[in-house]
Amino acid sequence: MLCATLAAAQETKPPIEIGVVLELTGRLANYGEAGKRGIDMAADAFGDTKIGGRNVKFVYRDVQSEPQLVISAINDLTNSEHVNYIIGPCASPLVSAAVPAWRQTKPVWMEFCGTSPRLQEAVGAEANFFHTFPYSYHYHKAEAGALRQYLGPGKRAVVIYSDDELGRGHIEAIEKYYQDAGIKIIGTEVARVGTTDFNPVLTKLGRANPDILVAMVQGGDLSTLTKQIYARRFAAPYRVSTGAVQFDTFVKAVGNDAQEGWIGPSTYVPGIDRPADPQYPKLFPSSREWNDRFVKRYGREPDLLDVGSYVSAAMLLIALQHAGTDNREKVAIELAKLDVMTPLGRGHFVDSDGTKHQAFTDMMVFQRQGGRPVVVFPPEVATRKLQPAQIAP
């Protein structure tokens, strides 16, 4: 009778909850949707593995692409639900909004997005903050290096950047690394978030006859800008943006012709060949096998946020398994020690430029050619050469 009572008590233990804060609706929903795909896939790969006799449950909060709802969601998860682990959100303005609420209880925070150096300045030194995504300076060092390799020094660039955390967080790195690459920035324009007409800005920048256009805007703004660039036959033959030009939603929004030639940075491009982790082949198969699993499940190729959210969630689950308990300090210690091979490459946190726990900063540069992203830089992994965009007839 006593054994039966103990068994019943074990079966009724509440699950260990991981709070997931994502922009599942609103203007930045493409980021949150990718995050959910990856996390759902990681949860299924982990299966019903128990941690100290308890299941693991991901608890989602849709913040509707609104900073104020990020604050409410984190306060609810940490103060009411008492979760010890947070994943997300994704877009840089929403990540910045999360910081004050996170500071109140400091759960283990797995952040698979967030490119602004201001995030690093705010929480990079914190022991419970784990960043699995490059910062802006990683983006532009790689992109400027690719442009320098293919075009040589002396080219001229113009920049459009948004008046939010993304744009403001990137402009300094753009200016630094493009200058280092011998590329002269001859014009910069700030664009209001949510603008529907970029034509006045494009007219002004187009007068300078640039070789390169750098666009640091996101979501629907990037789609609007891309369509207007194509429609007005903007002359710059090299168009550079964020990893968002890799997304399937970007292509669907702008059309096959307008998406051609866009350049972006990424830690993952379908076709990259990375081996399985020998200890966790179920969670971390080879990159090709993982890609096939994703395509079978979702009917489309993954992008960097799909795989980034998957890897981040899977690493947190392994750390929980190693800790064997719902204790944030112990889980943080296990995360910091983790060293696994993932579809993104080596999953290992290092102290990097002010972020105590940073992983996955080796960036590739891709270009959209023939309707898909192909790697053009660095040379050791490139599958194609950089090409000028075809100007619409």
C-alpha positions, -999 to 999 in steps of 0.1 A, spaced: 0 0 0 28 24 9 46 17 -24 14 24 -43 10 57 -25 46 67 -32 42 58 -69 10 78 -71 27 108 -55 55 106 -80 31 105 -109 13 137 -97 45 158 -94 39 191 -112 60 195 -144 91 217 -146 80 247 -166 100 266 -191 85 300 -201 86 309 -238 79 345 -246 74 350 -283 58 374 -308 34 349 -323 11 376 -337 16 412 -348 40 427 -372 70 406 -360 51 373 -359 75 356 -384 102 357 -357 80 341 -331 65 315 -355 101 303 -363 109 302 -326 79 281 -318 86 257 -346 121 250 -333 111 248 -296 81 224 -304 105 202 -324 130 201 -295 103 192 -270 92 163 -292 128 151 -297 133 152 -259 101 132 -254 89 121 -220 123 121 -204 119 129 -167 139 153 -146 139 142 -110 107 123 -117 90 153 -133 80 160 -169 91 192 -186 65 216 -200 70 247 -223 46 274 -213 40 299 -242 30 335 -239 22 355 -271 34 391 -267 18 402 -300 49 421 -310 44 447 -283 71 456 -258 46 463 -229 32 427 -233 68 413 -230 70 429 -196 36 416 -185 44 381 -198 78 378 -180 63 392 -148 35 367 -150 58 337 -157 83 345 -130 62 360 -103 29 340 -107 40 308 -124 75 309 -106 93 296 -137 131 293 -134 138 294 -172 129 318 -200 133 315 -237 128 345 -260 115 369 -272 133 375 -306 131 409 -321 157 433 -307 132 460 -294 113 432 -276 144 417 -261 154 451 -247 120 455 -232 124 421 -214 155 432 -195 140 452 -166 113 425 -159 139 397 -161 161 415 -136 135 412 -108 140 374 -104 168 365 -129 157 332 -141 180 313 -165 174 332 -198 182 315 -231 181 342 -257 183 329 -293 179 363 -309 188 399 -298 216 415 -319 219 449 -302 252 455 -283 230 473 -258 217 439 -247 253 429 -241 259 460 -221 228 455 -200 229 418 -191 260 403 -208 279 399 -176 250 381 -158 256 345 -148 220 334 -157 220 350 -192 229 327 -221 231 342 -256 230 318 -286 229 344 -314 255 368 -329 255 405 -321 254 432 -347 292 435 -349 294 398 -359 269 405 -387 287 434 -402 322 421 -398 312 391 -419 292 410 -445 318 437 -450 344 409 -453 324 393 -481 320 425 -499 357 434 -496 366 399 -509 344 401 -540 344 438 -548 377 451 -534 381 484 -516 368 518 -528 331 509 -532 304 532 -520 275 523 -497 243 539 -484 224 528 -453 187 528 -443 181 519 -407 150 519 -385 144 542 -356 143 513 -331 166 490 -312 175 471 -343 186 500 -364 202 520 -336 220 489 -324 235 482 -358 245 515 -373 277 519 -353 289 484 -363 281 491 -400 301 522 -400 331 506 -383 333 474 -403 325 488 -437 352 515 -431 376 488 -421 368 470 -454 376 501 -474 339 508 -482 329 544 -480 294 551 -465 282 581 -485 247 584 -471 225 573 -441 188 577 -436 166 568 -406 133 552 -414 103 553 -391 91 518 -380 59 510 -398 65 533 -428 46 525 -459 66 547 -483 103 545 -486 104 562 -519 115 597 -507 144 580 -488 153 559 -519 152 589 -541 176 608 -519 200 579 -515 198 570 -552 212 603 -563 246 592 -549 248 562 -573 259 538 -546 273 503 -552 258 489 -521 225 494 -502 224 483 -466 189 479 -451 186 475 -413 149 473 -410 128 443 -400 95 425 -404 69 440 -428 91 471 -432 118 450 -449 92 435 -473 78 470 -481 113 484 -487 123 454 -509 93 457 -532 98 494 -536 135 490 -544 125 465 -571 97 485 -585 117 517 -589 148 498 -602 171 511 -575 205 510 -591 227 496 -563 236 461 -575 244 448 -540 217 448 -514 225 438 -478 202 432 -449 197 409 -418 192 372 -418 155 379 -423 161 378 -461 166 341 -456 131 336 -443 104 319 -464 80 346 -452 102 372 -468 101 355 -502 63 350 -500 59 387 -492 81 402 -519 79 377 -547 105 356 -565 119 384 -586 123 410 -559 141 386 -535 169 377 -559 203 390 -550 197 400 -514 226 393 -491 224 384 -454 244 368 -425 235 335 -409 248 308 -386 229 282 -406 220 277 -443 204 244 -455 230 222 -470 257 228 -445 272 195 -434 279 191 -396 282 158 -378 259 144 -352 267 147 -315 280 113 -304 264 116 -269 230 130 -280 224 119 -316 186 119 -310 186 156 -300 215 166 -322 217 145 -354 238 156 -383 227 189 -398 215 172 -429 194 147 -410 180 175 -388 172 195 -419 154 165 -434 134 160 -402 124 197 -402 113 196 -439 93 164 -433 75 180 -403 69 215 -416 71 211 -454 96 239 -459 133 245 -454 144 259 -420 160 292 -414 184 304 -387 157 311 -362 141 277 -366 174 260 -359 186 285 -334 154 281 -312 157 243 -315 193 242 -305 187 267 -276 158 247 -262 176 214 -266 207 227 -248 185 239 -219 168 205 -217 202 187 -216 214 210 -188 182 203 -169 188 166 -174 224 169 -161 213 190 -131 185 164 -123 165 191 -105 145 223 -110 172 245 -96 182 275 -117 217 278 -102 225 241 -108 210 243 -143 231 274 -151 262 257 -140 254 227 -163 246 250 -192 280 268 -188 298 234 -189 279 220 -219 299 211 -250 279 194 -278 279 193 -316 247 208 -330 233 217 -364 246 252 -357 281 239 -349 298 235 -315 274 243 -287 297 257 -260 295 289 -241 325 312 -238 331 346 -223 331 369 -254 334 407 -255 314 412 -224 289 384 -226 298 358 -200 279 330 -218 280 334 -256 277 307 -283 275 305 -321 292 336 -335 308 321 -366 288 337 -393 284 328 -430 272 352 -456 246 340 -481 230 355 -511 196 347 -526 203 331 -560 177 311 -580 151 315 -553 172 301 -524 200 312 -500 235 300 -511 267 305 -491 291 329 -507 315 336 -477 338 326 -461 357 308 -489 361 275 -470 323 269 -469 311 290 -499 291 271 -526 286 300 -550 301 334 -558 286 367 -550 266 381 -580 252 416 -586 214 418 -584 196 420 -616 178 454 -619 142 450 -630 135 459 -667 
